[in-house]
Amino acid sequence: MTVSYVVSGFAVGLLVGLTGVGGGSLMTPLLTLLFGIHPSVAVGTDLAFASATKTAGTFAHRFKGTVRWDIVRRLSYGALPAAVVATLLLKYFGAVSDSISLVIRYSIAVSVFLTVIALLFKSKLQAWLNAHPERHLQGRQLTNATIAAGAVLGILVTISSIGAGAVGATLLVLLYPRLSPAEIAGTDIAYAVPLTAIAAFGHWWLGSIDWSLLGALLLGSVPGITIGSLAARAVPEKFLRGLLAVTLTSVALKLVW
């Protein structure tokens, strides 16, 4: 099984490198559906996986100056307390109980559907907002909306491990349509580091992280992400995103039914 986990880590890393979509929307359903891992353990392990990989990504974006730290701070004001509250609720209701397992499974499905919507409509939303500057939020409204978005993402990520990638980037587009694609990517990765770290720590406290599984996934994902990033320009983006959207929709439906 260790070899299968390494291969899975490589495949997910390759797709993340090619498309830029967060690994959680791919890894968590894969662990749950293909390997039959308990949803809570799949979420906890993937959060630890994401925390490690996003830390490296943040250093790269910080070096390039593509992180908006003021936005990261606002998102964190909402996301980090929400992650703590979600962890405490999982502890209270029992993170590995059958009822919570079902809740987590449906949460993963909802998060995957949101990722599909983000994949398909993010660029159209950004184009529409740029054409209608009067719709842009300003001042206190923008700050409050950013904190609220962070809280929603904090809950979503802690329960399902999904949301800090494509969903988070789409919310940034809606709130800050004038950000460049590089700034959206850098800011999205940077705020997700403390969020996934706190959520992963919470799942460690709950006993829902498989460390040997985590090591195997990281062993495969690092070369996968590297190769995918290098090959990204050679593969048509529309084709990749369409293929990914179809795949994720099928995964979400499988999780529900």
Buried (B, 14 or more C-beta within 10 A) or exposed (E): EEEEBBEBBBBBBBBBBBBBBBBBBBBBBBBBBEEEBBBBBBBBBBBBBBBBBBBEBBEEBBEEEBBBEEBBEBBBBBBBBBBBBBBEBBEEEEBBEEEBBEBBBBBBBBBBBBBBBBBBEBBEBBEEBEEEEEEBBEEEEBBEBBBBBBBBBBBBBBBBBBBBBBBBBBBBBBBBBEBEEEBBBBBBBBBBBBBBBBBBBBBBBBEBBBEEBBBBBBBBBBBBBEBBBEEBEEEEEEEBBEBBBEBBBEBBEEBEE
